[in-house]
């Protein structure tokens, strides 16, 4: 894992100089730094005070998320005690600053959104993502994730590996990036390293659907190798007894390992159709594990889900 996430490796997307991204503001600079600047990029204004405890929690987290935006949003910090005239002027304009911290988002010279109180970093990120979406953009991390996924889809596994790793350097708790990195390693035949990545998942994302999906895919890969060696045996058993559900489920696992997803799903659907309750619905549970490993948007998942729904609700 450490070898993949090289801390000395530069991000593919270089950040612009940070001098103007975060700055202190006052009544004299407000028009230039906030109103005018917001015609180019969204600007957040953090109204704070030295005596405000929550401000001391919010500001560092806010600065972290703004820095991660790499210049796509700016932050201006204003001490309300040193800028009472500005506070009064904003109140006259319909923006009463009754408590701090208050963060006001400006876009195109107008107030776009605001919140009061100290929010956790995850909510700050969502707030800024929504602001960027309003402005027709998105966080650099979203660009990087899209680029990594595209590289993986096009078969550029090394490129995808580097991009997913770079994103994880920025956002260690990004479940899609971690799962993408593990899936890329699987595609490269590096299942042990993929398992290391999954096992290193932070507690917060350990049960995320993307991470759980890779975990299931790794389990199925291991089971599939064993089942493939006995493929002929399962086929013979089914030829002798079509109701040999254990053989049919093992056959499905083998087919999945051979990347024959449609055929694997159909084998399980056939078992469900013959005896839905066999071995505590083992065939249905195996099919759900396939869905988890393949992902909810995989064509094989979508087709098999329709087939399963048809059987369960017929």
TORKOL-4160 file (C-alpha; in steps of 0.2 Angstrom, whole numbers, padded with zeros to 4 digits, m for minus):
314
<pt num="1" X="0000" Y="0000" Z="0000"/>
<pt num="2" X="0014" Y="0012" Z="0004"/>
<pt num="3" X="0023" Y="0009" Z="m0012"/>
<pt num="4" X="0007" Y="0013" Z="m0021"/>
<pt num="5" X="0003" Y="0029" Z="m0012"/>
<pt num="6" X="0020" Y="0037" Z="m0014"/>
<pt num="7" X="0019" Y="0053" Z="m0003"/>
<pt num="8" X="0033" Y="0061" Z="m0015"/>
<pt num="9" X="0023" Y="0058" Z="m0030"/>
<pt num="10" X="0016" Y="0074" Z="m0038"/>
<pt num="11" X="m0003" Y="0075" Z="m0041"/>
<pt num="12" X="m0007" Y="0076" Z="m0060"/>
<pt num="13" X="m0017" Y="0092" Z="m0057"/>
<pt num="14" X="m0005" Y="0105" Z="m0051"/>
<pt num="15" X="m0013" Y="0118" Z="m0039"/>
<pt num="16" X="m0011" Y="0136" Z="m0042"/>
<pt num="17" X="m0002" Y="0147" Z="m0030"/>
<pt num="18" X="m0011" Y="0148" Z="m0014"/>
<pt num="19" X="m0007" Y="0166" Z="m0010"/>
<pt num="20" X="m0024" Y="0173" Z="m0016"/>
<pt num="21" X="m0035" Y="0157" Z="m0012"/>
<pt num="22" X="m0036" Y="0161" Z="0007"/>
<pt num="23" X="m0034" Y="0179" Z="0014"/>
<pt num="24" X="m0039" Y="0191" Z="0028"/>
<pt num="25" X="m0052" Y="0204" Z="0022"/>
<pt num="26" X="m0059" Y="0220" Z="0029"/>
<pt num="27" X="m0071" Y="0234" Z="0024"/>
<pt num="28" X="m0059" Y="0242" Z="0012"/>
<pt num="29" X="m0055" Y="0226" Z="0002"/>
<pt num="30" X="m0073" Y="0218" Z="0003"/>
<pt num="31" X="m0078" Y="0224" Z="m0014"/>
<pt num="32" X="m0063" Y="0219" Z="m0023"/>
<pt num="33" X="m0059" Y="0202" Z="m0014"/>
<pt num="34" X="m0077" Y="0196" Z="m0012"/>
<pt num="35" X="m0090" Y="0205" Z="m0023"/>
<pt num="36" X="m0079" Y="0207" Z="m0039"/>
<pt num="37" X="m0069" Y="0191" Z="m0036"/>
<pt num="38" X="m0085" Y="0181" Z="m0035"/>
<pt num="39" X="m0088" Y="0185" Z="m0054"/>
<pt num="40" X="m0074" Y="0174" Z="m0058"/>
<pt num="41" X="m0074" Y="0160" Z="m0045"/>
<pt num="42" X="m0086" Y="0157" Z="m0030"/>
<pt num="43" X="m0080" Y="0166" Z="m0014"/>
<pt num="44" X="m0083" Y="0161" Z="0004"/>
<pt num="45" X="m0083" Y="0174" Z="0018"/>
<pt num="46" X="m0079" Y="0167" Z="0035"/>
<pt num="47" X="m0086" Y="0180" Z="0048"/>
<pt num="48" X="m0077" Y="0176" Z="0064"/>
<pt num="49" X="m0071" Y="0183" Z="0081"/>
<pt num="50" X="m0057" Y="0180" Z="0092"/>
<pt num="51" X="m0068" Y="0176" Z="0107"/>
<pt num="52" X="m0078" Y="0163" Z="0097"/>
<pt num="53" X="m0074" Y="0145" Z="0102"/>
<pt num="54" X="m0083" Y="0137" Z="0087"/>
<pt num="55" X="m0074" Y="0148" Z="0075"/>
<pt num="56" X="m0057" Y="0140" Z="0081"/>
<pt num="57" X="m0064" Y="0123" Z="0075"/>
<pt num="58" X="m0072" Y="0129" Z="0059"/>
<pt num="59" X="m0059" Y="0140" Z="0051"/>
<pt num="60" X="m0045" Y="0126" Z="0050"/>
<pt num="61" X="m0057" Y="0114" Z="0042"/>
<pt num="62" X="m0064" Y="0127" Z="0030"/>
<pt num="63" X="m0046" Y="0131" Z="0025"/>
<pt num="64" X="m0042" Y="0113" Z="0022"/>
<pt num="65" X="m0057" Y="0110" Z="0011"/>
<pt num="66" X="m0054" Y="0127" Z="0001"/>
<pt num="67" X="m0036" Y="0122" Z="m0001"/>
<pt num="68" X="m0041" Y="0105" Z="m0008"/>
<pt num="69" X="m0052" Y="0115" Z="m0021"/>
<pt num="70" X="m0036" Y="0121" Z="m0029"/>
<pt num="71" X="m0041" Y="0139" Z="m0033"/>
<pt num="72" X="m0059" Y="0134" Z="m0039"/>
<pt num="73" X="m0066" Y="0143" Z="m0024"/>
<pt num="74" X="m0058" Y="0156" Z="m0013"/>
<pt num="75" X="m0059" Y="0161" Z="0006"/>
<pt num="76" X="m0059" Y="0178" Z="0014"/>
<pt num="77" X="m0059" Y="0179" Z="0033"/>
<pt num="78" X="m0066" Y="0194" Z="0041"/>
<pt num="79" X="m0065" Y="0198" Z="0060"/>
<pt num="80" X="m0082" Y="0206" Z="0064"/>
<pt num="81" X="m0075" Y="0215" Z="0079"/>
<pt num="82" X="m0062" Y="0224" Z="0068"/>
<pt num="83" X="m0075" Y="0227" Z="0054"/>
<pt num="84" X="m0091" Y="0233" Z="0063"/>
<pt num="85" X="m0095" Y="0246" Z="0049"/>
<pt num="86" X="m0095" Y="0232" Z="0036"/>
<pt num="87" X="m0106" Y="0221" Z="0048"/>
<pt num="88" X="m0118" Y="0235" Z="0049"/>
<pt num="89" X="m0118" Y="0239" Z="0031"/>
<pt num="90" X="m0121" Y="0220" Z="0027"/>
<pt num="91" X="m0136" Y="0220" Z="0040"/>
<pt num="92" X="m0143" Y="0235" Z="0030"/>
<pt num="93" X="m0142" Y="0224" Z="0014"/>
<pt num="94" X="m0152" Y="0210" Z="0022"/>
<pt num="95" X="m0137" Y="0200" Z="0029"/>
<pt num="96" X="m0138" Y="0202" Z="0048"/>
<pt num="97" X="m0123" Y="0193" Z="0057"/>
<pt num="98" X="m0132" Y="0188" Z="0073"/>
<pt num="99" X="m0119" Y="0175" Z="0077"/>
<pt num="100" X="m0102" Y="0168" Z="0072"/>
<pt num="101" X="m0096" Y="0159" Z="0064"/>
<pt num="102" X="m0106" Y="0163" Z="0049"/>
<pt num="103" X="m0100" Y="0158" Z="0032"/>
<pt num="104" X="m0108" Y="0167" Z="0017"/>
<pt num="105" X="m0105" Y="0161" Z="m0001"/>
<pt num="106" X="m0104" Y="0174" Z="m0015"/>
<pt num="107" X="m0106" Y="0170" Z="m0034"/>
<pt num="108" X="m0108" Y="0182" Z="m0048"/>
<pt num="109" X="m0108" Y="0197" Z="m0035"/>
<pt num="110" X="m0123" Y="0190" Z="m0026"/>
<pt num="111" X="m0126" Y="0179" Z="m0010"/>
<pt num="112" X="m0128" Y="0161" Z="m0016"/>
<pt num="113" X="m0129" Y="0152" Z="0001"/>
<pt num="114" X="m0124" Y="0153" Z="0019"/>
<pt num="115" X="m0123" Y="0143" Z="0035"/>
<pt num="116" X="m0120" Y="0147" Z="0054"/>
<pt num="117" X="m0110" Y="0137" Z="0066"/>
<pt num="118" X="m0096" Y="0125" Z="0065"/>
<pt num="119" X="m0099" Y="0111" Z="0053"/>
<pt num="120" X="m0089" Y="0095" Z="0051"/>
<pt num="121" X="m0077" Y="0093" Z="0037"/>
<pt num="122" X="m0088" Y="0081" Z="0027"/>
<pt num="123" X="m0103" Y="0094" Z="0027"/>
<pt num="124" X="m0091" Y="0108" Z="0023"/>
<pt num="125" X="m0086" Y="0098" Z="0008"/>
<pt num="126" X="m0104" Y="0095" Z="0003"/>
<pt num="127" X="m0107" Y="0114" Z="0005"/>
<pt num="128" X="m0093" Y="0119" Z="m0007"/>
<pt num="129" X="m0097" Y="0105" Z="m0019"/>
<pt num="130" X="m0115" Y="0112" Z="m0021"/>
<pt num="131" X="m0108" Y="0129" Z="m0023"/>
<pt num="132" X="m0096" Y="0124" Z="m0037"/>
<pt num="133" X="m0110" Y="0114" Z="m0045"/>
<pt num="134" X="m0120" Y="0130" Z="m0045"/>
<pt num="135" X="m0105" Y="0139" Z="m0053"/>
<pt num="136" X="m0104" Y="0125" Z="m0067"/>
<pt num="137" X="m0089" Y="0116" Z="m0059"/>
<pt num="138" X="m0084" Y="0103" Z="m0047"/>
<pt num="139" X="m0070" Y="0099" Z="m0035"/>
<pt num="140" X="m0053" Y="0094" Z="m0043"/>
<pt num="141" X="m0055" Y="0077" Z="m0034"/>
<pt num="142" X="m0071" Y="0074" Z="m0044"/>
<pt num="143" X="m0061" Y="0077" Z="m0060"/>
<pt num="144" X="m0047" Y="0066" Z="m0055"/>
<pt num="145" X="m0059" Y="0052" Z="m0051"/>
<pt num="146" X="m0068" Y="0053" Z="m0068"/>
<pt num="147" X="m0051" Y="0053" Z="m0076"/>
<pt num="148" X="m0045" Y="0037" Z="m0066"/>
<pt num="149" X="m0062" Y="0028" Z="m0070"/>
<pt num="150" X="m0060" Y="0033" Z="m0089"/>
<pt num="151" X="m0042" Y="0026" Z="m0089"/>
<pt num="152" X="m0048" Y="0010" Z="m0081"/>
<pt num="153" X="m0062" Y="0008" Z="m0094"/>
<pt num="154" X="m0050" Y="0011" Z="m0108"/>
<pt num="155" X="m0038" Y="m0003" Z="m0102"/>
<pt num="156" X="m0025" Y="0009" Z="m0096"/>
<pt num="157" X="m0022" Y="0000" Z="m0079"/>
<pt num="158" X="m0006" Y="0009" Z="m0075"/>
<pt num="159" X="m0013" Y="0026" Z="m0078"/>
<pt num="160" X="m0028" Y="0022" Z="m0068"/>
<pt num="161" X="m0017" Y="0015" Z="m0054"/>
<pt num="162" X="m0008" Y="0032" Z="m0053"/>
<pt num="163" X="m0023" Y="0042" Z="m0054"/>
<pt num="164" X="m0033" Y="0033" Z="m0040"/>
<pt num="165" X="m0017" Y="0033" Z="m0029"/>
<pt num="166" X="m0015" Y="0052" Z="m0032"/>
<pt num="167" X="m0033" Y="0055" Z="m0027"/>
<pt num="168" X="m0031" Y="0044" Z="m0011"/>
<pt num="169" X="m0016" Y="0055" Z="m0006"/>
<pt num="170" X="m0028" Y="0070" Z="m0007"/>
<pt num="171" X="m0043" Y="0061" Z="0001"/>
<pt num="172" X="m0038" Y="0045" Z="0011"/>
<pt num="173" X="m0057" Y="0042" Z="0015"/>
<pt num="174" X="m0063" Y="0042" Z="m0003"/>
<pt num="175" X="m0071" Y="0025" Z="m0005"/>
<pt num="176" X="m0073" Y="0026" Z="m0024"/>
<pt num="177" X="m0054" Y="0030" Z="m0026"/>
<pt num="178" X="m0049" Y="0016" Z="m0014"/>
<pt num="179" X="m0061" Y="0003" Z="m0022"/>
<pt num="180" X="m0055" Y="0009" Z="m0039"/>
<pt num="181" X="m0037" Y="0006" Z="m0034"/>
<pt num="182" X="m0041" Y="m0011" Z="m0028"/>
<pt num="183" X="m0050" Y="m0016" Z="m0043"/>
<pt num="184" X="m0036" Y="m0009" Z="m0054"/>
<pt num="185" X="m0024" Y="m0020" Z="m0045"/>
<pt num="186" X="m0036" Y="m0035" Z="m0048"/>
<pt num="187" X="m0036" Y="m0032" Z="m0066"/>
<pt num="188" X="m0017" Y="m0032" Z="m0066"/>
<pt num="189" X="m0017" Y="m0049" Z="m0058"/>
<pt num="190" X="m0011" Y="m0041" Z="m0041"/>
<pt num="191" X="m0025" Y="m0049" Z="m0030"/>
<pt num="192" X="m0014" Y="m0049" Z="m0014"/>
<pt num="193" X="m0010" Y="m0031" Z="m0016"/>
<pt num="194" X="m0028" Y="m0027" Z="m0019"/>
<pt num="195" X="m0033" Y="m0036" Z="m0003"/>
<pt num="196" X="m0020" Y="m0026" Z="0006"/>
<pt num="197" X="m0028" Y="m0010" Z="0000"/>
<pt num="198" X="m0046" Y="m0016" Z="0005"/>
<pt num="199" X="m0039" Y="m0021" Z="0022"/>
<pt num="200" X="m0031" Y="m0004" Z="0024"/>
<pt num="201" X="m0048" Y="0005" Z="0022"/>
<pt num="202" X="m0051" Y="0018" Z="0035"/>
<pt num="203" X="m0065" Y="0013" Z="0048"/>
<pt num="204" X="m0076" Y="0026" Z="0041"/>
<pt num="205" X="m0077" Y="0018" Z="0023"/>
<pt num="206" X="m0074" Y="0000" Z="0028"/>
<pt num="207" X="m0093" Y="m0005" Z="0025"/>
<pt num="208" X="m0095" Y="0007" Z="0010"/>
<pt num="209" X="m0104" Y="m0001" Z="m0005"/>
<pt num="210" X="m0089" Y="0001" Z="m0016"/>
<pt num="211" X="m0077" Y="m0006" Z="m0004"/>
<pt num="212" X="m0089" Y="m0021" Z="0000"/>
<pt num="213" X="m0090" Y="m0024" Z="m0018"/>
<pt num="214" X="m0072" Y="m0026" Z="m0021"/>
<pt num="215" X="m0071" Y="m0037" Z="m0005"/>
<pt num="216" X="m0084" Y="m0048" Z="m0013"/>
<pt num="217" X="m0075" Y="m0048" Z="m0030"/>
<pt num="218" X="m0059" Y="m0054" Z="m0021"/>
<pt num="219" X="m0068" Y="m0068" Z="m0012"/>
<pt num="220" X="m0077" Y="m0073" Z="m0028"/>
<pt num="221" X="m0060" Y="m0073" Z="m0038"/>
<pt num="222" X="m0053" Y="m0085" Z="m0025"/>
<pt num="223" X="m0068" Y="m0096" Z="m0025"/>
<pt num="224" X="m0069" Y="m0096" Z="m0044"/>
<pt num="225" X="m0051" Y="m0102" Z="m0046"/>
<pt num="226" X="m0056" Y="m0118" Z="m0036"/>
<pt num="227" X="m0073" Y="m0120" Z="m0045"/>
<pt num="228" X="m0065" Y="m0118" Z="m0063"/>
<pt num="229" X="m0054" Y="m0133" Z="m0059"/>
<pt num="230" X="m0070" Y="m0144" Z="m0057"/>
<pt num="231" X="m0080" Y="m0136" Z="m0070"/>
<pt num="232" X="m0082" Y="m0153" Z="m0080"/>
<pt num="233" X="m0087" Y="m0161" Z="m0064"/>
<pt num="234" X="m0101" Y="m0149" Z="m0061"/>
<pt num="235" X="m0108" Y="m0150" Z="m0078"/>
<pt num="236" X="m0108" Y="m0169" Z="m0077"/>
<pt num="237" X="m0117" Y="m0169" Z="m0061"/>
<pt num="238" X="m0130" Y="m0157" Z="m0068"/>
<pt num="239" X="m0132" Y="m0168" Z="m0083"/>
<pt num="240" X="m0136" Y="m0182" Z="m0072"/>
<pt num="241" X="m0147" Y="m0172" Z="m0060"/>
<pt num="242" X="m0154" Y="m0155" Z="m0065"/>
<pt num="243" X="m0159" Y="m0152" Z="m0047"/>
<pt num="244" X="m0142" Y="m0154" Z="m0040"/>
<pt num="245" X="m0142" Y="m0136" Z="m0034"/>
<pt num="246" X="m0125" Y="m0137" Z="m0025"/>
<pt num="247" X="m0117" Y="m0141" Z="m0042"/>
<pt num="248" X="m0127" Y="m0127" Z="m0051"/>
<pt num="249" X="m0121" Y="m0114" Z="m0038"/>
<pt num="250" X="m0103" Y="m0120" Z="m0040"/>
<pt num="251" X="m0105" Y="m0119" Z="m0059"/>
<pt num="252" X="m0111" Y="m0101" Z="m0057"/>
<pt num="253" X="m0095" Y="m0097" Z="m0047"/>
<pt num="254" X="m0084" Y="m0105" Z="m0060"/>
<pt num="255" X="m0093" Y="m0096" Z="m0074"/>
<pt num="256" X="m0091" Y="m0079" Z="m0065"/>
<pt num="257" X="m0072" Y="m0083" Z="m0063"/>
<pt num="258" X="m0072" Y="m0085" Z="m0082"/>
<pt num="259" X="m0080" Y="m0068" Z="m0084"/>
<pt num="260" X="m0096" Y="m0076" Z="m0091"/>
<pt num="261" X="m0107" Y="m0065" Z="m0080"/>
<pt num="262" X="m0123" Y="m0067" Z="m0089"/>
<pt num="263" X="m0121" Y="m0086" Z="m0089"/>
<pt num="264" X="m0117" Y="m0086" Z="m0071"/>
<pt num="265" X="m0132" Y="m0076" Z="m0066"/>
<pt num="266" X="m0143" Y="m0087" Z="m0077"/>
<pt num="267" X="m0137" Y="m0103" Z="m0068"/>
<pt num="268" X="m0142" Y="m0096" Z="m0052"/>
<pt num="269" X="m0159" Y="m0090" Z="m0058"/>
<pt num="270" X="m0162" Y="m0107" Z="m0065"/>
<pt num="271" X="m0158" Y="m0114" Z="m0047"/>
<pt num="272" X="m0170" Y="m0101" Z="m0039"/>
<pt num="273" X="m0184" Y="m0106" Z="m0052"/>
<pt num="274" X="m0182" Y="m0124" Z="m0048"/>
<pt num="275" X="m0182" Y="m0122" Z="m0029"/>
<pt num="276" X="m0181" Y="m0105" Z="m0022"/>
<pt num="277" X="m0179" Y="m0110" Z="m0003"/>
<pt num="278" X="m0165" Y="m0123" Z="m0006"/>
<pt num="279" X="m0152" Y="m0122" Z="0008"/>
<pt num="280" X="m0159" Y="m0106" Z="0015"/>
<pt num="281" X="m0160" Y="m0098" Z="m0002"/>
<pt num="282" X="m0142" Y="m0101" Z="m0006"/>
<pt num="283" X="m0144" Y="m0097" Z="m0024"/>
<pt num="284" X="m0152" Y="m0080" Z="m0021"/>
<pt num="285" X="m0139" Y="m0075" Z="m0009"/>
<pt num="286" X="m0125" Y="m0080" Z="m0021"/>
<pt num="287" X="m0133" Y="m0070" Z="m0034"/>
<pt num="288" X="m0134" Y="m0055" Z="m0022"/>
<pt num="289" X="m0115" Y="m0057" Z="m0019"/>
<pt num="290" X="m0112" Y="m0057" Z="m0038"/>
<pt num="291" X="m0122" Y="m0040" Z="m0039"/>
<pt num="292" X="m0111" Y="m0033" Z="m0025"/>
<pt num="293" X="m0095" Y="m0038" Z="m0034"/>
<pt num="294" X="m0101" Y="m0032" Z="m0051"/>
<pt num="295" X="m0108" Y="m0016" Z="m0045"/>
<pt num="296" X="m0126" Y="m0009" Z="m0047"/>
<pt num="297" X="m0124" Y="m0002" Z="m0064"/>
<pt num="298" X="m0116" Y="m0017" Z="m0073"/>
<pt num="299" X="m0126" Y="m0023" Z="m0087"/>
<pt num="300" X="m0126" Y="m0041" Z="m0080"/>
<pt num="301" X="m0132" Y="m0035" Z="m0063"/>
<pt num="302" X="m0146" Y="m0025" Z="m0071"/>
<pt num="303" X="m0152" Y="m0039" Z="m0082"/>
<pt num="304" X="m0151" Y="m0052" Z="m0068"/>
<pt num="305" X="m0160" Y="m0041" Z="m0056"/>
<pt num="306" X="m0174" Y="m0040" Z="m0068"/>
<pt num="307" X="m0174" Y="m0059" Z="m0069"/>
<pt num="308" X="m0174" Y="m0061" Z="m0050"/>
<pt num="309" X="m0188" Y="m0048" Z="m0048"/>
<pt num="310" X="m0198" Y="m0058" Z="m0061"/>
<pt num="311" X="m0196" Y="m0074" Z="m0051"/>
<pt num="312" X="m0198" Y="m0067" Z="m0034"/>
<pt num="313" X="m0214" Y="m0057" Z="m0038"/>
<pt num="314" X="m0222" Y="m0069" Z="m0050"/>
